[in-house]
Structure formats: structure tokens, C-alpha cells
């Protein structure tokens, strides 16, 4: 039998435990009920920060909600091992061990391309989006007669949170077997042995209702670089939760994109990869011409010329929904300083 817990968080002093877990009950598991007061524990520190939502065993493709689900602490000794929790559903009277997920400083990491911190393109894009992912500095919306400041802020809200970048390996939580230090050590080594290169031409493009800076044509070295990053850093990625997969609307993806989502945690990789540095959210069709004209003028100094792929940036999202920040910008081998 399979159960899922969503939005589960426990606090032990200054330690936080589980965000989401999936439980598998072995066939023949005997019901168990054990209650033991934790020596010296303050009950106030053991309250759930969010309600527990439980799903019963899958039956005919549907999940049935359970009520009165709770987590029981069985042994104070488990604190030294990262806390051993037990799940109990009143309607089932079953308790099982669950390994906790220690909360890291950064909830998610991402491998992006970004020009260096002091590159003119970084500055121009940051001022347009309203935030610099390197420094955290924010900027007022530029004033245009055809595009009010409030509308501009609304149309750039999504890319402002992520910071100016091109996605190479999409945001991911760290696998439990690795640490941030492991990730950064590998990233530094990867950058040091990966040659820098140029995209022949950068142009302003429209991808559906989004605007972005994109290559003028398919550039195979760029495709190969992106694929290499995705594959090389895969051991550091924790598997997606079911909620993460659902957020990607897999029913709207192509067969290859769904396969990528399952294999690599993101639909738009490998043959489905398209390099783009986003400059807007979804622009209404009636406003697309205005947005195109403004962006074409604002970024005229960067289009129609090569783009140097000189580094790999590690971005972090400290909590879900927080602005992404540049953790480290790592120069590729041979990059011009």
C-alpha cells in the first residue's frame, strides 16, 4: 500500500524535518501503536506548522483522502540520526518509520547561463527586469509612453524572480546523498575543464507569448554544452515529487518532453532544448507589438552580434517562491577576463 504526505513540516528546537514523503507499507505490516513522551521535550515545539494532508492507497487510479492523520515520535534517540518519525492514520492504526529530510540552506539550485556580473548585458537586462540576481539590487520600472510602469512590472514579474539567465539545468533539490559543498566542488571542476565558446548571433525572439534573447540559428556547440550540463549534474538532483510533475502539466507535453521530465526532471532538454534569456512573462496579443518595439530598441546594442558563453552560474532559491540569487559564477576554461 502506498501513501503520500504533503506539506508536512515538524520542528525540533531549531531543526526542521519533513516537507513531503511517500510511504510504502510492506504487505503484511502489523498495525502498531506506541506513544512515548519525549524526555525533556516541550510539547509546544512539536506542533505542526502546516496541516497534514494524506492520501489513501490508490484504488482504480484515484486517491482517497484520510482524516486525522498525524506523525508520532517513537524514540528520542533518533534525534541524533536526523529524527525517526512515524506516520499514523486514525482510520488505519498503522505506524511506520520515516527518514527525515534535513532542510538545507538553499531549497533548490539551478545551473544557468548568465553573462558575468559586470557585463553590460547583465546590467541592461537587470534594469529592465527590475532586479539584479548577483547583488539583489532592485530598480524602478522604466517609463515608456506606450507602456506604463505598473504594466511593465506586471509583465516582467516572473523573469524578475528568476533573474536574468538562460536555463541549462532547471531548478532542483539536492539528492540526499550529496551536499552543497559536493555540488560546488563538482561545478568548479566542470567549469575549469569545459571550454568557453561563442554563439554567432544573438537576436530578439518571441516564444509563444514570451519575449527572449535567443540565438539567430541553431548552434550545435550550444546544444551540446547544455546536454553535457544536464547529464553531468544529474547525480546531484533529487527526484521530482508528484506535485512537481503535475505542475508541469504533462498532458500538454509531447512524448519526448514527458520522457525528459521523467528522466531529467525538466521537459525542455536534449533535443527539446532551446536556449533563451527571458525578458518578459506572457504578453497579451494586443500588447505584443508594443513590447517588441520597446525591447528591440532597449537591447539593440546586444543583438545582431555574437554572445560569449564564458561561464556557468549556480543560482539558488532559498525557499519556494523566493527570488533566485547567484550563488557562484564560474568561468569556463579559456574565457576572456
C-alpha positions as CSV (number, residue, x, y, z in Angstrom):
1,X,0.0,0.0,0.0
2,X,1.3,3.5,-0.9
3,X,0.7,6.7,1.0
4,X,1.7,10.3,0.5
5,X,2.2,13.1,2.9
6,X,2.1,16.6,1.5
7,X,3.2,19.9,3.2
8,X,4.4,18.2,6.3
9,X,6.8,20.1,8.5
10,X,7.9,19.3,12.0
11,X,10.2,21.5,14.2
12,X,12.6,20.1,16.8
13,X,14.1,23.1,18.5
14,X,16.0,24.8,15.7
15,X,15.7,21.8,13.3
16,X,13.1,21.2,10.7
17,X,12.1,17.8,9.5
18,X,9.9,16.6,6.6
19,X,8.5,18.6,3.8
20,X,7.0,15.7,1.8
21,X,7.4,12.0,1.9
22,X,6.0,8.9,0.2
23,X,5.4,5.9,2.3
24,X,5.2,2.3,1.2
25,X,3.6,-0.2,3.6
26,X,5.0,-3.7,3.2
27,X,2.5,-6.4,2.7
28,X,1.6,-7.9,6.0
29,X,2.7,-4.9,8.1
30,X,1.3,-5.3,11.5
31,X,-0.6,-2.4,13.0
32,X,1.3,-0.7,15.7
33,X,0.5,1.9,18.3
34,X,3.2,3.3,20.5
35,X,3.2,6.5,22.4
36,X,6.2,7.7,24.4
37,X,6.7,11.1,25.9
38,X,10.0,12.6,24.8
39,X,12.3,13.2,27.7
40,X,12.6,16.9,28.3
41,X,10.6,17.8,25.2
42,X,8.5,20.9,25.1
43,X,5.2,19.9,23.5
44,X,4.9,23.4,22.1
45,X,7.9,22.7,19.9
46,X,6.3,19.6,18.4
47,X,3.3,21.2,16.8
48,X,2.8,21.0,13.1
49,X,3.4,24.2,11.2
50,X,1.0,23.2,8.5
51,X,-1.9,20.8,8.4
52,X,-1.1,17.3,7.2
53,X,-2.8,16.1,4.0
54,X,-2.8,12.4,3.5
55,X,-3.8,10.3,0.6
56,X,-5.1,6.7,1.0
57,X,-4.0,3.8,-1.2
58,X,-4.5,4.2,-4.9
59,X,-7.7,2.5,-6.0
60,X,-8.8,2.5,-9.6
61,X,-6.4,5.3,-10.3
62,X,-7.9,7.6,-7.6
63,X,-6.6,8.6,-4.1
64,X,-9.0,8.7,-1.2
65,X,-8.4,11.3,1.5
66,X,-7.8,10.2,5.1
67,X,-8.7,12.1,8.2
68,X,-6.9,12.7,11.5
69,X,-3.5,11.9,10.1
70,X,-0.6,12.6,12.4
71,X,3.0,11.9,13.0
72,X,4.2,10.2,16.2
73,X,7.7,10.4,17.5
74,X,8.8,7.0,18.7
75,X,12.3,7.4,20.1
76,X,14.2,10.4,21.4
77,X,17.4,8.6,20.4
78,X,16.5,9.2,16.8
79,X,17.3,12.9,17.1
80,X,21.0,12.1,16.7
81,X,20.2,10.3,13.4
82,X,18.2,13.1,11.9
83,X,14.9,12.1,13.7
84,X,12.9,9.0,13.0
85,X,9.2,9.8,12.5
86,X,6.2,7.6,12.3
87,X,3.1,8.2,10.4
88,X,-0.3,7.3,11.8
89,X,-3.7,7.5,10.2
90,X,-6.5,7.1,12.6
91,X,-8.6,5.1,10.2
92,X,-5.7,2.6,9.7
93,X,-3.9,2.5,13.1
94,X,-0.6,1.9,11.3
95,X,2.8,3.4,12.3
96,X,5.8,3.2,10.1
97,X,9.4,4.6,10.2
98,X,10.1,7.6,8.0
99,X,13.6,9.0,7.4
100,X,13.5,12.8,7.7
101,X,14.7,15.1,5.1
102,X,17.1,17.7,6.6
103,X,16.4,21.2,5.3
104,X,19.4,22.7,3.6
105,X,20.3,26.3,3.4
106,X,19.0,26.5,-0.2
107,X,15.9,24.6,-1.1
108,X,16.7,24.5,-4.8
109,X,19.7,25.0,-7.0
110,X,19.8,25.7,-10.7
111,X,22.5,25.8,-13.4
112,X,22.0,28.8,-15.6
113,X,23.9,30.7,-18.2
114,X,24.4,34.3,-17.3
115,X,26.9,36.8,-18.5
116,X,29.3,37.9,-15.8
117,X,28.2,40.2,-13.0
118,X,29.7,43.4,-14.6
119,X,28.8,42.6,-18.2
120,X,26.8,45.3,-19.9
121,X,24.2,42.8,-20.9
122,X,23.7,41.8,-17.3
123,X,23.2,45.4,-16.3
124,X,20.8,46.2,-19.1
125,X,18.7,43.2,-18.5
126,X,18.7,43.6,-14.7
127,X,17.5,47.2,-15.0
128,X,14.8,46.1,-17.5
129,X,13.6,43.3,-15.3
130,X,13.8,45.3,-12.1
131,X,16.3,43.2,-10.1
132,X,19.9,42.1,-10.3
133,X,20.3,38.4,-9.3
134,X,24.0,39.0,-8.5
135,X,23.5,41.8,-6.0
136,X,19.8,41.7,-5.1
137,X,19.6,45.4,-6.1
138,X,16.1,46.4,-7.3
139,X,15.3,49.0,-9.9
140,X,12.2,51.1,-10.7
141,X,10.3,50.2,-13.9
142,X,11.4,52.2,-16.9
143,X,9.0,54.8,-18.1
144,X,7.5,54.5,-21.6
145,X,4.7,56.4,-23.0
146,X,3.3,53.2,-24.6
147,X,3.9,51.0,-21.6
148,X,3.0,52.2,-18.1
149,X,5.3,51.3,-15.1
150,X,2.6,49.2,-13.4
151,X,2.0,47.2,-16.6
152,X,5.8,46.8,-17.2
153,X,6.3,45.5,-13.6
154,X,3.4,43.0,-14.1
155,X,4.7,41.7,-17.4
156,X,8.3,41.2,-16.0
157,X,7.3,39.7,-12.7
158,X,8.2,36.1,-13.5
159,X,11.6,36.7,-15.1
160,X,12.4,39.2,-12.3
161,X,12.0,36.4,-9.7
162,X,14.3,34.1,-11.6
163,X,16.9,36.7,-12.5
164,X,18.3,37.3,-16.0
165,X,19.5,33.9,-17.3
166,X,19.2,31.1,-19.7
167,X,18.1,27.8,-18.2
168,X,20.6,25.0,-18.7
169,X,19.6,22.6,-15.8
170,X,16.3,23.7,-14.3
171,X,15.9,24.2,-10.5
172,X,16.3,21.1,-8.5
173,X,16.5,20.0,-4.8
174,X,19.7,18.2,-3.9
175,X,19.8,14.5,-3.6
176,X,20.0,13.3,-0.1
177,X,23.4,11.6,-0.8
178,X,25.2,14.9,-1.6
179,X,25.8,18.3,-0.1
180,X,26.1,21.9,-1.4
181,X,29.9,21.5,-1.0
182,X,29.8,18.4,-3.2
183,X,27.8,20.3,-5.8
184,X,30.1,23.3,-5.8
185,X,33.3,21.3,-5.9
186,X,32.0,19.4,-9.0
187,X,30.7,22.6,-10.6
188,X,34.1,24.3,-10.2
189,X,35.9,21.3,-11.8
190,X,33.3,21.1,-14.6
191,X,33.7,24.7,-15.5
192,X,37.5,24.5,-15.4
193,X,37.6,21.7,-17.9
194,X,34.8,22.9,-20.2
195,X,35.9,25.3,-23.0
196,X,34.2,28.7,-23.4
197,X,32.7,29.4,-26.9
198,X,30.6,31.9,-28.8
199,X,27.1,31.8,-30.2
200,X,27.5,33.5,-33.6
201,X,24.5,35.8,-33.3
202,X,22.0,36.9,-30.6
203,X,18.5,38.1,-31.7
204,X,15.3,39.2,-30.0
205,X,12.7,36.4,-30.3
206,X,9.1,35.7,-29.4
207,X,8.4,32.3,-27.9
208,X,4.6,32.0,-27.8
209,X,3.6,35.0,-25.7
210,X,7.1,35.4,-24.1
211,X,9.9,37.6,-25.4
212,X,13.6,36.5,-25.0
213,X,17.1,36.9,-26.4
214,X,17.8,33.8,-28.5
215,X,20.4,32.5,-30.9
216,X,19.9,33.6,-34.5
217,X,20.0,29.9,-35.6
218,X,20.6,26.5,-34.1
219,X,24.2,26.4,-32.8
220,X,25.2,22.8,-32.2
221,X,28.1,23.6,-29.7
222,X,25.5,25.3,-27.5
223,X,23.1,22.3,-27.7
224,X,26.0,20.0,-26.8
225,X,27.0,22.2,-23.9
226,X,23.5,22.2,-22.5
227,X,23.2,18.4,-22.8
228,X,26.5,17.9,-21.1
229,X,25.5,20.1,-18.1
230,X,22.2,18.3,-17.8
231,X,23.8,14.8,-17.9
232,X,26.8,15.7,-15.8
233,X,24.9,17.2,-12.9
234,X,22.1,14.6,-12.8
235,X,23.6,12.7,-9.8
236,X,23.0,15.8,-7.7
237,X,19.3,16.1,-8.5
238,X,16.6,14.7,-6.2
239,X,13.7,13.0,-7.9
240,X,10.7,15.2,-8.6
241,X,7.7,14.9,-6.3
242,X,4.4,14.1,-7.8
243,X,3.3,17.7,-7.2
244,X,6.3,18.9,-9.2
245,X,5.4,16.7,-12.1
246,X,1.8,17.8,-12.0
247,X,2.8,21.5,-12.1
248,X,4.5,20.8,-15.4
249,X,1.1,19.8,-17.0
250,X,2.5,16.6,-18.5
251,X,-0.7,16.1,-20.5
252,X,0.2,19.1,-22.6
253,X,3.7,17.9,-23.3
254,X,5.0,16.0,-26.3
255,X,6.1,12.4,-25.9
256,X,9.7,13.4,-25.8
257,X,9.1,16.2,-23.4
258,X,7.3,13.9,-21.0
259,X,10.2,11.4,-21.3
260,X,12.6,14.2,-20.5
261,X,10.5,15.3,-17.5
262,X,10.7,11.8,-16.1
263,X,14.3,11.2,-16.9
264,X,15.9,14.6,-16.4
265,X,13.4,16.5,-14.3
266,X,12.6,19.1,-17.0
267,X,10.8,18.8,-20.3
268,X,13.0,21.1,-22.4
269,X,16.3,19.4,-22.5
270,X,18.3,17.4,-25.1
271,X,16.5,17.6,-28.5
272,X,13.8,19.8,-26.9
273,X,16.3,22.3,-25.6
274,X,16.0,25.9,-26.9
275,X,18.4,28.5,-25.4
276,X,16.6,31.7,-24.4
277,X,17.2,34.5,-22.0
278,X,13.7,35.6,-20.9
279,X,12.8,39.2,-20.9
280,X,9.0,39.1,-20.2
281,X,6.2,37.0,-18.9
282,X,3.2,36.2,-21.0
283,X,2.4,39.3,-23.0
284,X,-1.2,39.8,-24.2
285,X,-1.5,39.6,-28.0
286,X,-2.8,43.2,-28.1
287,X,0.4,44.4,-26.4
288,X,2.9,42.2,-28.2
289,X,3.8,44.8,-30.9
290,X,4.5,47.5,-28.2
291,X,6.6,45.1,-26.2
292,X,8.6,44.0,-29.3
293,X,9.3,47.6,-30.2
294,X,10.5,48.6,-26.7
295,X,12.7,45.5,-26.3
296,X,14.2,45.8,-29.8
297,X,15.2,49.4,-29.0
298,X,16.4,48.6,-25.5
299,X,18.6,45.7,-26.5
300,X,19.7,46.9,-29.9
301,X,23.3,47.1,-28.6
302,X,23.4,43.4,-27.9
303,X,21.5,41.8,-30.8
304,X,22.9,41.1,-34.2
305,X,26.3,40.2,-32.7
306,X,27.9,37.2,-31.0
307,X,27.2,36.1,-27.4
308,X,30.1,34.7,-25.4
309,X,29.3,31.6,-23.4
310,X,32.0,32.3,-20.9
311,X,30.7,30.9,-17.6
312,X,28.2,28.7,-15.8
313,X,26.2,30.2,-12.9
314,X,24.8,28.4,-9.9
315,X,21.6,30.1,-8.8
316,X,19.8,29.3,-5.5
317,X,16.2,29.6,-4.4
318,X,16.3,29.7,-0.6
319,X,12.6,29.0,-0.1
320,X,10.0,28.1,-2.7
321,X,8.8,31.2,-4.4
322,X,11.7,33.4,-3.2
323,X,13.8,35.3,-5.7
324,X,16.6,33.3,-7.3
325,X,20.1,34.6,-6.5
326,X,23.5,34.0,-8.0
327,X,25.4,31.7,-5.6
328,X,28.5,31.5,-7.8
329,X,29.5,32.5,-11.3
330,X,32.2,30.1,-12.6
331,X,34.3,31.0,-15.7
332,X,34.7,28.3,-18.3
333,X,38.1,27.3,-19.5
334,X,39.8,29.9,-21.7
335,X,37.2,32.6,-21.0
336,X,38.4,36.1,-21.6
337,X,38.5,38.1,-18.3
